Structure formats: structure tokens, C-alpha cells
């Protein structure tokens, strides 16, 4: 194996780690509202059904964006689509943490879902470009592992962070990350 080929084979893991990290955060956001549910209901004076709508906007956006996400990854390219998705998700998380009233929190959550909706398809498109067809299943499985780790971090670790700095600061920090 030549040195440039070895270097490329090593670099592709670095290249795919960026969308994996973004996917980690997107999966984190799927679970995160459950940890701060009581805080949200108290701060915004909302009933459980309204909180359910806040949590549900994330998968609703995913359903709406299923086809456009793939088209964006094809037309803009996976790197640009990932960048726009990550920036939108970040802005939504910060907006959610800073929301003075429920409508703004809902908008923040909507932006999180919108940004997250393009991450997996862009990640897989990038993986298809950088990895051999016989490696694609491994990379796809790895993405699901990374996502599951994001969901795990959205449980006890997030609860500890929320106890330490509050839910608002937590979500602003997560948006910054």
C-alpha cells in the first residue's frame, strides 16, 4: 500500500468523525426535553399536553424533511448540508435556552429539529463517498452507536449538568458546542 493511500485511509476516519459528532448532538436533542420536562412546565406554565407538543415538533420536522434532506445532501453536497444543519441546530438550542416565553422555546425546538433532520442522511452520503461499499454497513452501524451514545448523554449526564447550571444555561452551552 502506498503512503498517500494509507494517509487517505486514515484521514477518512477523521473526516467522518465530524458528522458523527454532529449526529451525536442531534440524537442528544431527541431525548433532552424529557430531562427538563418539569422545569419547562413550571417556567412556561404549560400543561403536560403542551409539553408533549414541544417534544413532538422534533419528529414532525423529521417526517416533513425526509425527502428534502436527501435532495439537499445531493444538491448542496453533504458537507454544506451538515454545516447548515449543525448551525441551525445550534441556533435552535441556544434560542430554546434563552426563550423568554413558550412560543420562542417552541421555535427553538423547531430549529433544532430542522437542523437535525439533515444530519444522518448527509453523514451517510459522506460515508458513501469516503468508504468502500463493503465498509458501508459498518459505518452505518457506527453512526447508530454514536447516536445512541448521544441519547445516553441526554439522560443522567444532562440531568447533572442541569442541576449544576440550570436548564437554560445547559441548552445555551450545548448550542455553543
C-alpha positions in Angstrom: 0.0 0.0 0.0 1.4 3.4 -0.9 1.9 6.2 1.6 -0.7 8.5 0.1 -3.3 5.7 0.1 -2.6 4.9 3.7 -2.9 8.6 4.6 -6.2 8.8 2.8 -7.5 5.7 4.6 -6.6 7.2 7.9 -7.9 10.7 7.1 -11.3 9.3 6.1 -11.9 8.4 9.8 -11.1 11.9 10.8 -13.4 13.2 8.1 -16.3 11.0 9.2 -15.8 11.8 12.9 -17.1 15.4 12.3 -20.5 14.4 11.1 -20.5 11.6 13.7 -20.1 14.3 16.5 -22.9 16.3 15.0 -25.1 13.3 14.8 -24.3 12.6 18.5 -25.7 16.1 19.3 -28.7 15.6 17.1 -29.6 12.4 18.9 -29.0 14.1 22.2 -31.6 16.6 21.4 -34.2 13.9 20.7 -34.1 12.8 24.4 -33.1 16.1 26.2 -36.6 17.6 26.7 -37.6 14.6 28.9 -34.9 15.6 31.4 -36.1 19.2 31.8 -39.8 18.5 31.5 -40.7 19.6 35.0 -38.6 22.8 34.6 -40.3 23.6 31.3 -43.8 23.1 32.6 -43.0 25.3 35.6 -41.2 28.1 33.8 -43.6 28.4 30.9 -46.7 27.5 33.0 -47.7 24.8 30.5 -49.6 21.6 30.9 -48.2 18.2 30.0 -50.0 18.1 26.7 -48.4 21.4 25.6 -45.0 20.0 26.7 -45.8 16.9 24.5 -46.2 19.2 21.5 -42.8 20.8 22.3 -41.1 17.4 22.3 -43.1 16.2 19.3 -42.1 19.0 17.0 -38.7 17.3 16.6 -40.0 14.1 14.9 -42.7 16.0 13.0 -39.9 18.1 11.4 -38.1 14.9 10.6 -41.1 13.5 8.8 -41.6 16.7 6.7 -37.9 16.9 5.9 -37.3 13.2 4.9 -37.2 13.8 1.2 -35.8 17.4 1.2 -32.9 16.3 3.4 -31.7 13.8 0.8 -32.2 16.4 -2.0 -30.2 18.9 0.0 -27.4 16.5 0.5 -27.3 15.8 -3.2 -27.6 19.4 -4.5 -25.6 21.3 -1.8 -23.4 18.4 -1.0 -23.1 16.6 2.3 -20.5 19.0 3.8 -22.6 22.1 3.2 -25.8 20.4 4.3 -24.1 19.2 7.5 -22.8 22.7 8.2 -26.2 24.4 7.7 -27.9 21.7 9.7 -25.4 22.0 12.6 -25.6 25.8 12.6 -29.4 25.6 12.6 -29.5 23.0 15.4 -27.0 25.1 17.4 -29.0 28.3 17.0 -32.2 26.5 17.9 -30.6 25.1 21.1 -29.4 28.5 22.2 -32.8 30.1 21.4 -34.5 27.4 23.4 -32.3 28.1 26.4 -32.8 31.8 26.1 -36.6 31.7 25.4 -38.5 34.3 27.4 -41.8 32.6 26.7 -43.2 29.3 25.3 -43.6 30.4 21.7 -39.9 31.2 21.4 -39.0 27.9 23.1 -41.2 26.1 20.6 -39.4 28.0 17.7 -36.0 27.0 19.2 -37.1 23.4 19.3 -38.4 23.6 15.8 -35.0 24.9 14.6 -33.2 22.1 16.5 -35.4 19.5 14.7 -34.9 21.2 11.3 -31.2 21.3 11.7 -31.0 17.7 13.0 -33.2 16.4 10.2 -30.4 16.7 7.6 -27.6 15.2 9.7 -27.9 11.5 9.3 -28.6 11.5 5.5 -25.6 13.8 5.0 -23.5 11.7 7.3 -24.3 8.6 5.3 -23.8 10.3 2.0 -20.3 11.4 3.1 -19.6 7.9 4.3 -20.6 6.5 0.9 -18.1 8.9 -0.7 -15.2 8.0 1.6 -15.7 4.3 2.3 -15.8 1.2 0.2 -19.2 -0.4 -0.4 -18.2 -3.4 1.7 -17.5 -1.0 4.6 -20.7 1.0 4.4 -22.7 -1.3 6.8 -20.0 -0.9 9.4 -20.0 2.9 9.1 -23.8 2.9 9.2 -23.8 0.8 12.3 -21.2 3.0 13.9 -23.5 6.0 13.2 -26.2 4.3 15.2 -23.8 3.6 18.1 -22.8 7.3 18.1 -26.4 8.3 18.1 -27.2 6.0 21.0 -24.3 7.5 23.0 -25.8 10.9 22.4 -29.1 9.7 23.7 -27.4 8.3 26.8 -25.6 11.6 27.5 -29.0 13.3 27.3 -30.1 11.3 30.4 -28.1 11.3 33.7 -25.2 13.5 32.4 -27.6 16.2 31.2 -29.6 15.9 34.5 -26.3 16.5 36.4 -25.5 19.5 34.2 -29.0 20.9 34.6 -28.7 20.5 38.4 -25.3 22.4 38.4 -26.1 25.3 36.0 -29.8 25.1 35.2 -31.6 24.1 32.1 -31.3 27.4 30.3 -27.5 27.6 30.6 -27.2 24.0 29.7 -29.0 24.4 26.4 -27.2 27.6 25.5 -23.9 25.7 26.2 -25.0 22.8 24.1 -25.9 25.2 21.3 -22.4 26.7 21.6 -20.7 23.3 21.4 
